[in-house]
């Protein structure tokens, strides 16, 4: 029986039909690894309380514990057992007392270490869903007592707007919390991830959100027509003459000309702009680092912008001390956009719809869904499929042109009403 190491644990296997396999450690008595036929591996500790033999699961291999961490926990737990404390009973007591709000705190504190590749912005979104929807409706409940019916009711209540609120966030800030199907489905996804985290830590007997069907929100794709784009351009020019912030106008034009997401443009630094290779080299985005190919019009716009700060679209100077100031990035686009779209007669059009419009113009010009996905930086083809119906337009145009030519050819060969004369047969 060897001392367990990462190499030994990684190499451990269980035959599909042979049941579970246990590997025991030579250093800490009772400490080992449990390998299921499915391939799942977890650290375990076998011990005795009175005449009963029990097996305490420390956690999954690698998430969150390494072999050395699990061995230390096993040694500490054995000391507690010798002092008369049963870890299985302690875990059962914790389950009975742990509220969903306390589980949420643990999830937000320790979850990022368990999911190191999840972006900080995604954790911020999770936290918002927890604070705005999950805590108000379920926070006081015992986590282990939450049922599937509770989860279904939670989703329905968020969709109905029962967590809607107008919250003051700072001296001059506020958060407008709304309900709806999309918000409810997103909140349920966060709740399910949180419950799965608790299940993995053996704080819950089950994930009661599993199997609950997510509500489907209405798709909100909006594509600007050529006439609407021209009207938007005229509005920008008129408002610039009246004193519109130059960063705001440039941001909207760049969104139209690049198909980028809002924050990809607002967070753009001059170091990210590669004029020689005609692209943006974004160190971070919703899908990670990516390269955005720039059209000539976008390059021309960028070249005309003044370089007054590290940001392509600078905002107001931020006071760092009594003597020094630093220029931050522009942040007021959402509020300004509300005024611009109203004046341009584009009520209901979101900033994100400018990205959709870029895609629609590309497809109308004959671009394939694959190429559009490449330009927009989609990692999965199904994301680009929302534009599939637009791809029919250029195909239909080709079909119409071909059919029109055939129809014209058929008309030229159409029989006339001229008299038909029978010719006499030649006599032999």
C-alpha positions as CSV (number, residue, x, y, z in Angstrom):
1,X,0.0,0.0,0.0
2,X,1.9,3.1,-1.2
3,X,1.7,6.7,-0.2
4,X,-0.9,8.3,-2.4
5,X,0.5,10.8,-4.9
6,X,-1.1,12.8,-7.8
7,X,0.4,10.4,-10.3
8,X,-1.1,7.4,-8.6
9,X,-4.5,9.0,-8.2
10,X,-4.6,10.2,-11.8
11,X,-3.8,6.7,-13.1
12,X,-6.4,5.0,-10.9
13,X,-9.2,3.4,-13.0
14,X,-12.3,1.3,-12.3
15,X,-13.7,-1.3,-14.7
16,X,-17.2,-0.4,-16.0
17,X,-18.8,-3.6,-14.7
18,X,-16.5,-4.3,-11.7
19,X,-17.8,-1.8,-9.2
20,X,-15.9,0.9,-7.2
21,X,-12.2,0.8,-6.6
22,X,-10.5,2.1,-3.4
23,X,-6.8,3.1,-3.1
24,X,-5.6,3.6,0.5
25,X,-2.8,5.8,1.8
26,X,0.2,4.4,3.6
27,X,0.7,7.5,5.7
28,X,-2.7,8.5,7.1
29,X,-4.7,5.5,8.2
30,X,-8.2,5.3,6.6
31,X,-7.4,8.0,4.0
32,X,-7.9,7.0,0.4
33,X,-9.4,7.6,-3.0
34,X,-12.7,6.2,-4.2
35,X,-13.0,5.6,-8.0
36,X,-16.4,5.0,-9.5
37,X,-17.0,3.1,-12.7
38,X,-18.1,6.4,-14.3
39,X,-14.6,7.7,-13.7
40,X,-15.5,10.1,-10.8
41,X,-12.9,10.2,-8.1
42,X,-13.2,11.5,-4.6
43,X,-11.1,11.6,-1.4
44,X,-12.5,9.6,1.4
45,X,-11.7,8.8,5.1
46,X,-12.8,5.4,6.7
47,X,-13.1,5.5,10.5
48,X,-14.9,3.8,13.4
49,X,-17.3,5.3,15.9
50,X,-18.0,2.7,18.5
51,X,-18.9,-0.5,16.7
52,X,-19.8,1.4,13.5
53,X,-17.5,1.8,10.5
54,X,-18.2,5.0,8.5
55,X,-16.8,6.5,5.4
56,X,-16.6,10.3,5.2
57,X,-16.2,12.0,1.8
58,X,-13.7,14.8,1.9
59,X,-14.3,16.1,-1.6
60,X,-13.7,15.5,-5.3
61,X,-10.2,15.0,-6.6
62,X,-8.8,18.2,-7.9
63,X,-11.9,20.2,-7.1
64,X,-11.3,21.7,-4.7
65,X,-8.6,19.6,-3.1
66,X,-5.2,18.3,-4.1
67,X,-3.9,15.0,-2.7
68,X,-1.8,16.9,-0.1
69,X,-4.7,19.1,1.0
70,X,-7.0,16.1,1.3
71,X,-4.4,14.2,3.3
72,X,-4.1,17.1,5.8
73,X,-7.9,17.3,6.1
74,X,-8.0,13.6,6.8
75,X,-5.4,13.9,9.5
76,X,-7.2,16.8,11.1
77,X,-10.5,14.9,11.0
78,X,-9.0,11.9,12.7
79,X,-7.8,14.1,15.6
80,X,-11.4,15.4,15.9
81,X,-12.7,11.8,15.9
82,X,-10.3,10.8,18.7
83,X,-11.6,13.8,20.6
84,X,-15.2,12.4,20.3
85,X,-16.5,14.5,17.4
86,X,-18.1,12.6,14.5
87,X,-17.6,14.4,11.1
88,X,-20.6,12.7,9.6
89,X,-22.9,14.0,12.3
90,X,-21.3,17.4,12.1
91,X,-22.0,17.5,8.3
92,X,-25.6,16.4,8.9
93,X,-26.0,19.2,11.5
94,X,-24.6,21.7,9.0
95,X,-27.0,20.6,6.3
96,X,-29.9,21.1,8.7
97,X,-28.8,24.6,9.6
98,X,-27.3,26.0,6.4
99,X,-29.6,28.7,4.8
100,X,-29.6,29.3,1.1
101,X,-28.3,32.8,1.9
102,X,-25.3,31.3,3.7
103,X,-24.7,28.9,0.8
104,X,-24.7,31.9,-1.6
105,X,-22.0,33.5,0.5
106,X,-19.9,30.4,0.3
107,X,-20.5,30.0,-3.4
108,X,-19.4,33.6,-4.1
109,X,-16.4,33.3,-1.8
110,X,-15.1,29.8,-2.9
111,X,-16.7,29.3,-6.3
112,X,-14.1,31.3,-8.3
113,X,-11.3,28.9,-7.0
114,X,-13.4,25.9,-8.2
115,X,-14.0,27.5,-11.6
116,X,-10.9,29.4,-12.4
117,X,-11.7,29.9,-16.0
118,X,-15.0,31.6,-15.4
119,X,-14.7,35.3,-16.1
120,X,-14.9,37.9,-13.3
121,X,-17.7,39.6,-15.2
122,X,-19.7,36.4,-15.1
123,X,-19.2,36.2,-11.4
124,X,-20.4,39.8,-11.1
125,X,-23.6,38.8,-13.0
126,X,-24.1,35.8,-10.8
127,X,-23.8,38.0,-7.7
128,X,-26.3,40.5,-9.1
129,X,-28.8,37.6,-9.7
130,X,-28.2,36.4,-6.2
131,X,-28.6,39.8,-4.5
132,X,-31.6,41.0,-6.6
133,X,-33.6,37.8,-7.0
134,X,-32.4,34.7,-5.2
135,X,-31.9,36.1,-1.7
136,X,-35.2,38.1,-1.6
137,X,-37.3,35.0,-2.5
138,X,-35.3,32.1,-1.1
139,X,-32.5,33.4,1.1
140,X,-34.2,32.6,4.4
141,X,-35.0,29.0,3.6
142,X,-32.9,26.0,4.7
143,X,-30.9,25.1,1.6
144,X,-31.4,21.3,2.1
145,X,-35.2,21.7,2.4
146,X,-35.7,23.5,-1.0
147,X,-37.8,21.4,-3.3
148,X,-38.2,21.3,-7.0
149,X,-41.6,23.0,-6.5
150,X,-39.9,25.8,-4.6
151,X,-37.5,26.3,-7.6
152,X,-40.3,26.3,-10.1
153,X,-42.3,28.8,-8.0
154,X,-39.1,31.0,-7.8
155,X,-38.7,31.1,-11.5
156,X,-42.4,32.0,-12.0
157,X,-42.3,34.7,-9.4
158,X,-39.2,36.4,-10.9
159,X,-40.9,36.2,-14.3
160,X,-44.0,37.9,-12.9
161,X,-41.9,40.8,-11.5
162,X,-42.1,40.0,-7.8
163,X,-38.5,41.0,-7.3
164,X,-38.8,44.2,-9.3
165,X,-37.4,47.2,-7.5
166,X,-35.8,50.6,-7.8
167,X,-32.7,50.5,-5.6
168,X,-30.4,53.3,-4.7
169,X,-26.8,52.0,-5.1
170,X,-24.7,55.1,-4.2
171,X,-25.0,58.9,-3.8
172,X,-26.3,59.4,-7.3
173,X,-26.7,55.9,-8.5
174,X,-29.7,53.6,-8.8
175,X,-30.4,50.0,-10.0
176,X,-33.7,49.3,-11.8
177,X,-34.5,45.6,-11.1
178,X,-36.9,44.1,-13.6
179,X,-38.5,40.7,-14.0
180,X,-39.5,38.8,-17.1
181,X,-38.8,35.4,-18.6
182,X,-35.2,36.1,-19.6
183,X,-34.3,37.4,-16.2
184,X,-36.1,34.5,-14.5
185,X,-34.3,31.9,-16.6
186,X,-30.9,33.5,-16.0
187,X,-31.6,33.6,-12.2
188,X,-32.6,30.0,-12.2
189,X,-29.4,29.1,-14.0
190,X,-27.4,30.8,-11.2
191,X,-29.5,29.1,-8.5
192,X,-28.9,25.7,-10.1
193,X,-25.1,26.3,-10.3
194,X,-25.1,27.4,-6.6
195,X,-27.0,24.3,-5.6
196,X,-24.7,22.1,-7.6
197,X,-21.8,23.7,-5.8
198,X,-23.5,22.8,-2.5
199,X,-24.0,19.2,-3.7
200,X,-20.4,18.9,-4.7
201,X,-19.3,20.1,-1.2
202,X,-21.8,17.6,0.3
203,X,-23.7,20.4,2.0
204,X,-26.9,19.3,0.1
205,X,-28.4,15.9,-0.6
206,X,-29.5,16.9,-4.1
207,X,-29.7,19.7,-6.6
208,X,-33.4,20.5,-6.5
209,X,-33.1,22.8,-9.6
210,X,-32.1,19.9,-11.8
211,X,-34.8,19.1,-14.3
212,X,-36.7,22.4,-13.9
213,X,-37.4,23.7,-17.4
214,X,-36.0,27.2,-18.1
215,X,-38.4,29.8,-19.4
216,X,-37.8,31.0,-22.9
217,X,-37.6,34.8,-23.2
218,X,-38.7,36.5,-26.4
219,X,-35.9,37.0,-28.9
220,X,-35.1,40.7,-29.3
221,X,-33.1,40.9,-32.4
222,X,-33.6,44.2,-34.3
223,X,-31.9,45.0,-37.5
224,X,-31.6,48.5,-38.9
225,X,-32.5,49.1,-42.5
226,X,-30.4,51.2,-44.8
227,X,-32.8,54.1,-44.4
228,X,-32.6,53.9,-40.6
229,X,-28.8,53.8,-40.6
230,X,-28.8,57.0,-42.8
231,X,-31.3,58.6,-40.3
232,X,-29.0,57.6,-37.4
233,X,-26.0,59.1,-39.2
234,X,-27.8,62.4,-39.9
235,X,-28.9,62.5,-36.2
236,X,-25.3,62.0,-35.0
237,X,-24.0,64.8,-37.2
238,X,-26.8,67.2,-36.1
239,X,-26.2,66.4,-32.4
240,X,-22.4,66.8,-32.7
241,X,-23.0,70.3,-34.1
242,X,-25.0,71.0,-30.9
243,X,-22.3,69.7,-28.6
244,X,-22.7,65.9,-28.4
245,X,-19.7,64.2,-26.7
246,X,-17.3,63.2,-29.4
247,X,-16.6,59.9,-27.6
248,X,-20.3,59.0,-27.7
249,X,-20.6,59.7,-31.5
250,X,-17.4,57.8,-32.2
251,X,-18.6,54.8,-30.1
252,X,-21.8,54.5,-32.0
253,X,-20.1,54.7,-35.4
254,X,-17.5,52.1,-34.3
255,X,-20.2,49.7,-33.1
256,X,-21.9,50.0,-36.5
257,X,-18.7,49.6,-38.5
258,X,-17.1,46.7,-36.5
259,X,-19.9,44.6,-35.1
260,X,-18.2,44.7,-31.7
261,X,-19.9,44.5,-28.4
262,X,-20.4,47.7,-26.4
263,X,-17.7,47.0,-23.8
264,X,-15.2,45.9,-26.4
265,X,-15.4,49.4,-27.9
266,X,-15.7,51.4,-24.6
267,X,-12.7,49.5,-23.1
268,X,-10.6,49.9,-26.2
269,X,-7.1,51.2,-25.7
270,X,-4.8,52.6,-28.4
271,X,-2.4,49.7,-27.7
272,X,-5.1,47.4,-28.9
273,X,-5.4,49.0,-32.3
274,X,-3.0,47.5,-34.9
275,X,-3.2,49.9,-37.9
276,X,-0.5,47.9,-39.8
277,X,-2.4,44.6,-39.7
278,X,-5.8,46.4,-39.9
279,X,-7.3,44.8,-36.8
280,X,-8.1,45.2,-33.1
281,X,-6.2,42.9,-30.7
282,X,-8.5,42.7,-27.8
283,X,-6.8,41.2,-24.7
284,X,-10.2,40.3,-23.2
285,X,-13.8,40.1,-24.3
286,X,-17.0,38.1,-23.5
287,X,-15.4,35.1,-25.2
288,X,-11.8,35.8,-24.2
289,X,-8.9,37.3,-26.1
290,X,-9.7,37.8,-29.8
291,X,-8.7,39.6,-33.0
292,X,-11.3,41.8,-34.8
293,X,-10.7,42.5,-38.5
294,X,-11.2,46.2,-39.3
295,X,-12.8,47.5,-42.5
296,X,-11.3,50.5,-44.2
297,X,-14.1,52.8,-43.0
298,X,-13.4,51.8,-39.3
299,X,-9.7,52.3,-39.8
300,X,-10.3,55.7,-41.2
301,X,-12.6,56.7,-38.3
302,X,-10.0,55.5,-35.8
303,X,-7.2,57.4,-37.5
304,X,-9.2,60.6,-37.3
305,X,-9.7,60.3,-33.5
306,X,-7.5,62.5,-31.3
307,X,-5.1,60.6,-29.0
308,X,-5.5,62.4,-25.7
309,X,-5.3,59.4,-23.4
310,X,-4.6,55.7,-23.3
311,X,-8.3,55.1,-24.1
312,X,-9.6,55.4,-27.7
313,X,-12.8,56.9,-26.2
314,X,-11.7,59.0,-23.2
315,X,-14.1,60.3,-20.6
316,X,-13.7,63.0,-18.0
317,X,-10.6,63.5,-15.9
318,X,-10.6,61.5,-12.6
319,X,-9.0,63.1,-9.6
320,X,-6.4,60.8,-8.1
321,X,-5.0,63.1,-5.5
322,X,-5.0,66.8,-4.6
323,X,-2.6,67.5,-7.5
324,X,-2.9,64.7,-10.1
325,X,-5.6,63.8,-12.5
326,X,-6.0,60.8,-14.8
327,X,-8.4,60.5,-17.7
328,X,-10.7,57.5,-17.6
329,X,-12.6,55.8,-20.3
330,X,-16.0,57.1,-21.5
331,X,-18.9,55.6,-19.5
332,X,-22.0,57.6,-20.4
333,X,-23.0,55.9,-23.6
334,X,-26.2,54.1,-22.5
335,X,-27.8,57.4,-21.2
336,X,-26.8,59.3,-24.3
337,X,-28.0,56.5,-26.6
338,X,-31.5,56.9,-25.2
339,X,-31.6,60.5,-26.4
340,X,-30.0,59.7,-29.8
341,X,-32.4,56.9,-30.7
342,X,-35.4,58.9,-29.7
343,X,-34.4,61.8,-31.9
344,X,-33.6,59.4,-34.8
345,X,-37.0,57.7,-34.5
346,X,-35.4,54.4,-33.4
347,X,-37.4,53.7,-30.3
348,X,-36.7,50.4,-28.7
349,X,-33.4,49.9,-30.6
350,X,-30.6,48.8,-28.2
351,X,-26.9,49.4,-28.6
352,X,-26.5,45.6,-29.1
353,X,-28.8,45.9,-32.1
354,X,-26.0,47.8,-33.9
355,X,-24.0,44.6,-33.8
356,X,-27.0,42.6,-35.2
357,X,-27.3,45.2,-37.9
358,X,-23.6,44.8,-38.9
359,X,-24.3,41.1,-39.3
360,X,-27.5,41.6,-41.3
361,X,-25.7,43.9,-43.8
362,X,-22.9,41.4,-44.2
363,X,-25.4,38.6,-44.9
364,X,-27.4,40.7,-47.3
365,X,-24.2,41.3,-49.2
366,X,-23.8,37.5,-49.6
367,X,-21.6,36.6,-46.6
368,X,-22.0,33.1,-45.2
369,X,-23.1,32.4,-41.6
370,X,-19.6,30.9,-41.0
371,X,-17.8,34.1,-42.1
372,X,-20.2,36.3,-40.1
373,X,-19.5,34.2,-37.0
374,X,-15.8,34.7,-37.6
375,X,-16.1,38.4,-37.9
376,X,-18.3,38.7,-34.8
377,X,-16.0,36.4,-32.8
378,X,-18.6,33.6,-32.1
379,X,-17.0,30.5,-30.6
380,X,-20.0,28.3,-31.3
381,X,-21.8,28.1,-34.6
382,X,-25.2,27.9,-32.9
383,X,-24.7,31.5,-31.7
384,X,-24.6,32.7,-35.3
385,X,-27.7,30.7,-36.2
386,X,-29.9,33.6,-35.0
387,X,-29.1,35.2,-38.4
388,X,-30.0,32.1,-40.4
389,X,-33.3,33.6,-41.6
390,X,-31.4,36.6,-43.1
391,X,-29.2,34.3,-45.2
392,X,-32.3,33.4,-47.2
393,X,-32.5,36.9,-48.7
394,X,-29.4,36.8,-50.9
395,X,-30.2,33.3,-51.9
396,X,-33.8,34.3,-52.8
397,X,-32.4,37.3,-54.8
398,X,-30.2,34.9,-56.9
399,X,-33.2,32.6,-57.4
400,X,-35.4,35.6,-58.5
401,X,-32.8,36.8,-61.0
402,X,-32.4,33.4,-62.5
403,X,-36.2,32.9,-62.7
404,X,-36.6,36.3,-64.3
405,X,-34.1,35.5,-67.1
406,X,-35.8,32.1,-67.8
407,X,-39.2,33.8,-67.9
408,X,-38.0,36.4,-70.4
409,X,-36.5,33.7,-72.5
410,X,-39.8,31.8,-72.4
411,X,-41.7,34.9,-73.5
412,X,-39.4,35.4,-76.6
413,X,-40.3,31.9,-77.8
414,X,-44.0,32.2,-77.2
415,X,-46.1,31.0,-80.2
416,X,-47.8,33.8,-82.2
417,X,-51.4,33.9,-83.7
418,X,-50.1,33.8,-87.3
419,X,-52.1,31.7,-89.9
420,X,-50.8,28.2,-90.4
421,X,-50.7,27.1,-94.1
422,X,-50.7,23.4,-95.0
423,X,-48.3,22.4,-97.7
424,X,-49.4,20.0,-100.4
425,X,-47.6,16.7,-100.3
426,X,-45.1,16.1,-103.1
427,X,-46.3,13.6,-105.7
428,X,-43.9,10.7,-106.4
